[in-house]
Amino acid sequence: MMYPAGPASGDSPEGFPEQPRIQPQIGNGTAQTLDAFFTCRKNALLAKSSSPQVEGNFAMAPRGPDQEECEGLLQQWREEGWNQALSTASEGPLADKGLAESSLALLMDNSGEPDAASEDKWSSRQLSDLRAAENLEQPFPEVQGEEPLAEVEGPLWAAVPVQTGPQYADCAVLPMGAMAAEQWEEDPAMVAWSIAPEPMPQEETSMWPFEGLEQLQPPPMEIPYHEILWREWEDFSTQPDAQGLEAGDGPQFQFTLMSYNILAQDLMQQSSELYLHCHPDILNWNYRFANLMQEFQHWDPDILCLQEVQEDHYWEQLEPSLRMMGFTCFYKRRTGCKTDGCAVCYKPTRFRLLCASPVEYFRPGLELLNRDNVGLVLLLQPLVPEGLGQVSVAPLCVANTHVLYNPRRGDVKLAQMAILLAEVDKVARLSDGSHCPIILCGDLNSVPDSPLYNFIRDGELQYNGMPAWKVSGQEDFSHQLYQRKLQAPLWPSSLGITDCCQYVTSCHPKRSERRKYGRDFLLRFRFCNIACQRPVGLVLMEGVTDTKPDRPAGWAESIFEEEISELEPVFSRSIGSIQHCLHLTSVYTHFLPQHGRPEVTTMPLGLGMTVDYIFFSAESCENENRTDHRLDRDGTLKLLGRLSLLSEEILWAANGLPNPFYSSDHLCLLASFGMEVTAP
């Protein structure tokens, strides 16, 4: 049984906020007596307590004072005119008398047999009430000469939590009697409590899902997730580009592309500590799968790039469902014993597959490339509607990847990105040496304006001596004594990739035809330099080996050497820098001007950041007025629109990610593009 804490003003024990005194219409004498009683009772309880009784905002008074303390308190009440105060209070309403008696009964314990010689009828009544409070099954004994109080039926007080300000402490209260309950309810110190409601049927009673809490609270009201997490579509189709031309001037082949890290179920279970804020039901795969499919159907992209796709879920559920939606899917599982990978899906009614190249970043024997991350590169041919006549559209290269997460290993991230860019360069390279339109998307585990991001965006990075953790910008490890630093060359030549992120074989000139070893070809070596030199140890024979051949006019001295030099590859290594020539720019600006906040694509441990991107190829141009900033003008690939992202504050309002509305710990990225249609 818990008792109300009611110390006098200015004398509150530690842990109790100062509360107004409870004086329900019983006169000045009674009020002073109650103050004296509370003070004496508090001092006695604190002196007898052997352990801390106050924990936070909850406290329980110790029980069972000995007989001497009770007698001392009773004697003090008599000396201060307690009988007179009670007689004065008895002239008032019945509620005042009942409240005074109930207060005394609640604030006293009976630890032994009462001494009849030193107790009057009022003290006997209080001790009897105390015994009844400890054992509610026994009725209150009637005092001789006193008429028992009329028992009024009414609800008992119960602890029902109500929203209240922090200035009021919560404590368990159980006043006896309905009339006393009405008086206590009016007191502002008890505004956090109310009369217990009528019991509800068990199937309708809402249960608090968390165990171990000392104070039960009703579950929060349903959050309107669709209103909080509403994302606007930003249309750029009518906005002029850097040269003042509108995006929709000529015929275009328009399509949409979505990039989405859907959170593999295995990875979520392996890192369950990251999702303690989520209700277990919304983490169930069946719930998440239905939500993801609904999201795919709602946005209906033409190309879908997915990361963290669990292999068994892909073959059993995702691929069949996406095939029914009209997609053709390609999947690449991570190497080693990993169970997830990347997938690229496209609609065959819009594109025709030219080639598909899976990319593995793992290289046996290389410590720099011993991770199991993968990528996937597709070359798609857009299908132009027949109504446009004899027109053509350039192929489209789509690359999807999930780069290593480890924020300390920026060297691994750069090497993985170099391999992907080399594969994109090979797949997207046209016969004239240029590149077709390119879209590179995925989870790059790097924040905006980090060295890795700037390398993709600007096409160059000076890395020599850079701390490895700084490459991705995910975390700051500058305080650590030992820091891994990048050294040149970043990867060995045996990888077969140049510092320009191209395969070595791509640097060789293409041979027009196979070399033919005929008579004419062999006669070309008759008067070359090596043929006109006398070999060492050659036996001198008159008329045979004693003369030097005369080279006829018009014969080159080193024909063979000139041709061999043309076939040698150019594979020079730069000192501490890497480049690429794909001219990529980001779909998103990574800032929300209407909110004044940065964009967020994920929220690990409640910290919002951007790690997911859609890059697309754009022609670079210089601004005449501001030459220090690089601008990008859409080339054959034009950005027509994008789905806006959210800020960290908005996601916090929806309890982060995942939530009942978005079933991944990442937000999806969606963009619309247009490709120029040209006549043959």
Secondary structure, DSSP 8 states (H G I E B T S, - for coil): --------TT---TT---------S-HHHHHHHHHHHHHHHHHHHHHH--S--EETTEE-------HHHHHHHHHHHHHTTHHHHHHHHHTS-HHHHHHHHHHHHHT----S---GGG--HHHHHHHHHHHHHH-TTS-----TT-----------B--------TTS-------SSHHHHHHHHHSGGGTT--B------TTT----S--S-SS---------HHHHT---EEE-TTSB-TTS-BTTSS-EEEEEEEEEE---HHHHHHTGGGGTTS-GGGGSHHHHHHHHHHHHHHH--SEEEEEEEEHHHIIIIIHHHHHHTT-EEEEEE-STT--EEEEEEE-TTTEEEEEEEEEE---TT-GGG----EEEEEEEEE---GGG-S-B---EEEEEEE----TT-HHHHHHHHHHHHHHHHHHHB-TTS-B--EEEEEE----TTSHHHHHHHHSEEE-TT-BGGGTT-SS--TTSS---B--SSSS-GGG-B-TTS-BGGGGS---SS-----HHHHHTTTTSTTTTS--TT----TTTTSS-----TT--S-HHHHHHHHHS------SSEEE--S-EEES--SEETTTTEE-BSB-GGG--B--EEEEEE-EEEE-SS-TTSEEEE--SEEEEEEE--B-HHHHHHTTSSS-SS--SSB--EEEEEEEE-B--
